[in-house]
Amino acid sequence: MGCSSYSSDVYKTISSGHATKSRATIFVNKGLCKEMDPNGLVVRECRDSANHPTSLPIIIGLDETGSMGSIPEQLCKGKLGTFIETMMGHKVQDPAVLFLGIGDHHSDNAPLQVGQFESGAVELNHWLTNVYLEGNGGGQCMESYLLAWLIAGRHTSTDHLEKRGRKGYMFTIGDEKTWDNISADALETMMGYESAESVTAEQLLAEAQRSYEVFHIHINSTGYRDSKEVIGSWKRLLGERAIILDDHEIVAELIASTISLMEGANLKAITDGFDKDTAGKIEHALVAVKPGAVMAGDAVNGIAKL
């Protein structure tokens, strides 16, 4: 996947078609899309092509519970274009994006939904709009963000790592903590594994970090605003890569700026393309993030296998 090319004109046509629609009209699935069902999943690939000779894998884990449904909607209505075009203007020429839907594996019917790495506007829109916004969640201050790390660490294969020895990027987005483990039974049911062992969030995070620069964006504008418990849990897991964002409407700008910064672009040059208010919020959110992507080193030979 990911061989098609992005066109801003095509995306503008697509997004304008979404502009006046309700969320329910855009996201029409009333259950897990078969194409995104993780049961039986082997691997999602991000490969180089003639159109994209240096493909850069990017995974975005969208919280599909009730409090976070506005973010996928914003991406459909215009912010996806902002995201891609900001990156392409600042050091990122061949982005390939995989969307995940993340819920709560203790209470949701579809706690994990897995798209494909794509680069074209039509294909990106296809996977994004097929996310089932279940709108549930367990009400326990925890969601299953660790499932995103499971996919990144165990179910992706990328030329960026295997050819160039470089990591991709992974972002989860939400307003709660991650569950600290997932049971063998849950993995067998959800993923279709013949046998599995229970695994902790820390283990899955470590596996994902072999192949990806892993970030989490805490949306600091819901009932967990400034929560020491929630923010503290993310800081313990990710340090500076737990990014606190007060304005949920600029998630696309934040992710694009983070990746561009990591790839060597100047942050001020990036934010000069935004309005003054957005630029200030992005610079504040990224004040502790150190620029410059890290080589994977011997991670090429250390990818976790099932």
C-alpha positions as CSV (number, residue, x, y, z in Angstrom):
1,M,0.0,0.0,0.0
2,G,1.0,3.7,-0.2
3,C,1.9,3.8,-3.9
4,S,-0.6,6.5,-4.8
5,S,0.3,10.2,-4.7
6,Y,-1.3,13.0,-2.7
7,S,-3.1,15.8,-4.6
8,S,-4.2,18.9,-2.8
9,D,-6.9,19.5,-5.4
10,V,-8.3,16.0,-5.0
11,Y,-8.3,16.4,-1.2
12,K,-10.1,19.8,-1.4
13,T,-12.8,18.2,-3.5
14,I,-13.2,15.4,-1.0
15,S,-13.2,17.6,2.0
16,S,-15.6,20.1,0.5
17,G,-18.0,17.2,0.1
18,H,-17.7,16.5,3.8
19,A,-18.0,20.1,4.9
20,T,-21.7,20.4,5.4
21,K,-22.3,16.8,6.5
22,S,-22.8,15.7,10.1
23,R,-20.4,13.3,11.8
24,A,-22.9,10.5,11.5
25,T,-23.3,11.1,7.8
26,I,-19.5,11.0,7.2
27,F,-18.8,8.0,9.5
28,V,-21.6,5.7,8.4
29,N,-20.3,2.4,9.8
30,K,-22.5,1.0,12.6
31,G,-19.9,-1.7,13.4
32,L,-16.4,-2.8,12.7
33,C,-15.5,-2.5,9.0
34,K,-14.3,-5.9,7.8
35,E,-11.3,-4.3,6.0
36,M,-10.2,-2.9,9.4
37,D,-10.8,-6.1,11.5
38,P,-7.5,-7.0,13.2
39,N,-8.6,-10.7,13.7
40,G,-6.2,-12.7,11.6
41,L,-4.0,-9.7,10.7
42,V,-0.4,-10.6,9.7
43,V,1.3,-7.4,8.7
44,R,0.6,-3.9,7.3
45,E,3.4,-2.9,4.9
46,C,4.8,0.5,4.0
47,R,7.0,0.0,0.9
48,D,9.0,2.4,-1.3
49,S,7.7,2.9,-4.9
50,A,8.4,4.9,-8.0
51,N,6.2,7.7,-6.7
52,H,7.6,7.4,-3.1
53,P,11.2,6.3,-3.2
54,T,11.7,7.1,0.5
55,S,8.4,6.2,2.1
56,L,8.0,7.5,5.7
57,P,5.5,5.3,7.8
58,I,3.2,7.3,10.1
59,I,0.7,5.6,12.4
60,I,-2.1,7.7,13.9
61,G,-4.2,6.0,16.6
62,L,-7.5,7.8,16.8
63,D,-9.5,7.5,20.0
64,E,-13.0,6.5,18.7
65,T,-14.8,6.9,22.1
66,G,-17.4,9.6,22.7
67,S,-15.2,12.4,23.9
68,M,-12.7,12.2,21.0
69,G,-15.0,11.8,17.9
70,S,-14.5,15.4,16.8
71,I,-10.9,14.8,15.8
72,P,-11.6,12.3,13.0
73,E,-14.4,14.6,11.9
74,Q,-12.0,17.6,11.7
75,L,-9.5,15.5,9.6
76,C,-12.2,14.7,7.1
77,K,-13.4,18.3,6.9
78,G,-10.1,19.8,6.0
79,K,-7.4,19.1,8.6
80,L,-6.1,16.0,6.8
81,G,-5.0,18.3,4.0
82,T,-3.3,20.7,6.5
83,F,-1.5,17.7,8.0
84,I,-0.1,16.3,4.8
85,E,0.7,19.6,3.1
86,T,2.4,21.0,6.2
87,M,4.7,17.9,6.3
88,M,5.4,18.0,2.6
89,G,6.4,21.6,2.8
90,H,8.9,20.9,5.6
91,K,11.3,18.0,5.0
92,V,8.7,15.2,4.6
93,Q,8.4,14.2,1.0
94,D,6.9,10.7,1.0
95,P,4.5,10.4,4.0
96,A,2.4,7.2,4.2
97,V,-0.2,7.2,6.9
98,L,-2.0,4.3,8.6
99,F,-5.1,5.2,10.7
100,L,-6.1,3.1,13.7
101,G,-9.3,3.3,15.7
102,I,-8.7,2.8,19.4
103,G,-11.3,2.1,22.0
104,D,-11.6,0.1,25.3
105,H,-10.9,-3.6,25.0
106,H,-12.8,-4.2,28.2
107,S,-16.1,-2.7,27.1
108,D,-16.2,-1.9,23.4
109,N,-17.2,-4.1,20.5
110,A,-14.5,-2.7,18.2
111,P,-11.6,-1.6,20.4
112,L,-9.0,-1.9,17.6
113,Q,-9.5,-1.0,13.9
114,V,-6.5,-1.1,11.5
115,G,-6.2,0.7,8.2
116,Q,-3.4,0.5,5.6
117,F,-0.4,2.8,4.9
118,E,-1.6,5.2,2.2
119,S,-0.4,8.4,0.6
120,G,-3.2,9.4,-1.8
121,A,-6.1,11.7,-0.8
122,V,-8.7,9.2,-2.0
123,E,-7.1,6.3,-0.1
124,L,-6.5,8.2,3.1
125,N,-10.1,9.4,3.1
126,H,-11.3,5.8,2.5
127,W,-9.6,4.5,5.6
128,L,-10.4,7.5,7.8
129,T,-14.1,7.4,7.0
130,N,-14.3,3.7,7.6
131,V,-13.3,4.0,11.2
132,Y,-16.3,3.0,13.3
133,L,-16.9,5.8,15.9
134,E,-18.3,3.5,18.5
135,G,-18.6,6.4,21.0
136,N,-18.5,4.2,24.0
137,G,-15.5,3.7,26.3
138,G,-15.6,2.2,29.8
139,G,-15.8,5.3,31.9
140,Q,-12.8,4.2,34.0
141,C,-10.3,6.9,33.0
142,M,-8.5,4.3,30.7
143,E,-8.6,3.3,27.1
144,S,-6.7,0.7,25.1
145,Y,-3.9,2.9,23.6
146,L,-1.5,0.0,24.2
147,L,-3.3,-1.8,21.2
148,A,-1.7,0.8,18.9
149,W,1.7,-0.2,20.2
150,L,0.8,-3.9,19.6
151,I,0.1,-3.2,15.9
152,A,3.2,-1.0,15.5
153,G,5.6,-3.4,17.2
154,R,4.2,-6.8,15.9
155,H,2.2,-6.2,12.8
156,T,4.0,-3.7,10.5
157,S,6.9,-4.0,8.1
158,T,8.5,-0.9,6.5
159,D,11.2,-0.2,4.0
160,H,12.2,2.9,6.1
161,L,13.4,0.6,8.8
162,E,14.5,-2.4,6.8
163,K,16.3,-0.5,4.0
164,R,17.4,2.7,5.7
165,G,17.6,1.7,9.4
166,R,15.3,4.6,10.3
167,K,12.2,4.7,12.5
168,G,8.7,5.8,11.5
169,Y,6.4,7.8,13.6
170,M,3.5,6.8,15.8
171,F,1.0,9.1,17.6
172,T,-1.9,8.1,19.8
173,I,-4.4,10.8,20.7
174,G,-6.8,10.8,23.7
175,D,-7.7,12.2,27.1
176,E,-7.3,9.2,29.4
177,K,-4.6,6.8,30.6
178,T,-3.8,3.5,28.8
179,W,-4.7,0.2,30.3
180,D,-1.6,-1.3,31.8
181,N,-1.9,-4.8,30.3
182,I,-4.0,-7.0,28.1
183,S,-4.7,-10.6,28.8
184,A,-3.9,-13.6,26.7
185,D,-7.6,-14.4,26.3
186,A,-8.3,-10.9,25.0
187,L,-5.5,-11.1,22.5
188,E,-6.7,-14.4,21.2
189,T,-10.2,-13.2,20.8
190,M,-9.4,-9.9,19.2
191,M,-6.4,-10.8,17.1
192,G,-7.2,-14.4,16.3
193,Y,-3.9,-15.7,17.8
194,E,-3.8,-19.5,18.3
195,S,-2.1,-18.9,21.6
196,A,-0.9,-15.8,23.4
197,E,0.6,-14.6,26.6
198,S,-0.6,-11.6,28.6
199,V,1.5,-8.6,28.0
200,T,2.0,-5.2,29.7
201,A,1.7,-1.8,28.2
202,E,5.4,-1.2,28.9
203,Q,6.3,-4.3,26.9
204,L,4.3,-3.3,24.0
205,L,5.6,0.2,24.1
206,A,9.2,-1.1,24.1
207,E,8.4,-3.2,21.0
208,A,6.8,-0.3,19.2
209,Q,9.8,2.0,20.0
210,R,12.2,-0.4,18.2
211,S,10.5,0.7,14.9
212,Y,8.8,4.0,15.6
213,E,9.3,7.3,17.3
214,V,6.4,7.0,19.7
215,F,4.3,10.0,20.9
216,H,1.1,10.5,22.7
217,I,-1.0,13.6,22.5
218,H,-3.1,14.3,25.6
219,I,-6.1,16.4,24.7
220,N,-6.2,18.7,27.7
221,S,-9.7,20.1,27.2
222,T,-12.1,17.5,28.5
223,G,-13.1,16.2,31.9
224,Y,-9.5,15.1,32.5
225,R,-8.1,18.6,31.9
226,D,-4.9,19.1,33.9
227,S,-5.3,15.7,35.5
228,K,-2.2,14.9,37.4
229,E,-3.1,11.2,37.3
230,V,-3.6,11.1,33.6
231,I,-0.8,13.4,32.5
232,G,1.6,11.9,35.1
233,S,1.0,8.4,33.7
234,W,1.9,9.5,30.2
235,K,5.0,11.4,31.4
236,R,6.2,8.3,33.2
237,L,5.8,6.2,30.0
238,L,7.0,8.7,27.4
239,G,8.7,11.6,29.1
240,E,9.0,14.6,26.7
241,R,7.1,12.6,24.0
242,A,3.9,12.9,26.0
243,I,2.6,16.1,24.5
244,I,-0.1,18.2,26.3
245,L,-2.4,20.0,23.9
246,D,-5.1,22.4,25.2
247,D,-6.8,22.9,21.8
248,H,-8.1,19.8,20.2
249,E,-8.8,21.6,16.9
250,I,-5.0,21.8,16.1
251,V,-4.1,18.2,16.4
252,A,-3.3,18.0,12.7
253,E,-0.9,21.0,12.9
254,L,0.7,19.5,16.0
255,I,1.4,16.1,14.5
256,A,2.7,17.6,11.2
257,S,4.9,20.0,13.1
258,T,6.3,17.3,15.3
259,I,7.3,15.0,12.4
260,S,8.8,17.9,10.4
261,L,10.7,19.0,13.5
262,M,12.1,15.5,14.0
263,E,13.0,15.3,10.4
264,G,15.2,18.4,10.7
265,A,12.9,21.3,9.8
266,N,13.1,24.5,11.9
267,L,10.1,24.9,14.2
268,K,9.7,28.6,13.6
269,A,9.7,28.1,9.9
270,I,7.0,25.5,10.3
271,T,4.7,27.6,12.5
272,D,5.1,30.6,10.3
273,G,2.6,28.9,8.1
274,F,-0.1,29.0,10.8
275,D,-2.0,31.9,12.3
276,K,-0.4,33.5,15.3
277,D,-2.6,31.8,17.9
278,T,-2.0,28.3,16.4
279,A,1.7,28.9,16.1
280,G,2.0,29.9,19.7
281,K,0.1,26.9,20.9
282,I,2.2,24.5,18.8
283,E,5.5,26.1,19.9
284,H,4.3,25.8,23.5
285,A,3.3,22.2,23.2
286,L,6.6,21.2,21.6
287,V,8.9,23.2,23.8
288,A,10.4,20.1,25.4
289,V,10.6,17.9,22.3
290,K,14.1,17.5,21.0
291,P,14.5,17.7,17.2
292,G,16.1,15.1,15.1
293,A,15.0,11.6,14.4
294,V,17.1,8.8,15.9
295,M,18.6,5.9,13.8
296,A,17.1,2.6,14.7
297,G,20.6,1.0,15.2
298,D,20.3,-2.7,15.6
299,A,16.5,-2.6,15.8
300,V,16.3,-4.0,12.3
301,N,17.3,-7.3,13.7
302,G,15.3,-6.9,16.9
303,I,11.7,-6.6,15.7
304,A,9.4,-8.6,17.9
305,K,8.0,-11.7,16.2
306,L,4.8,-13.5,17.1
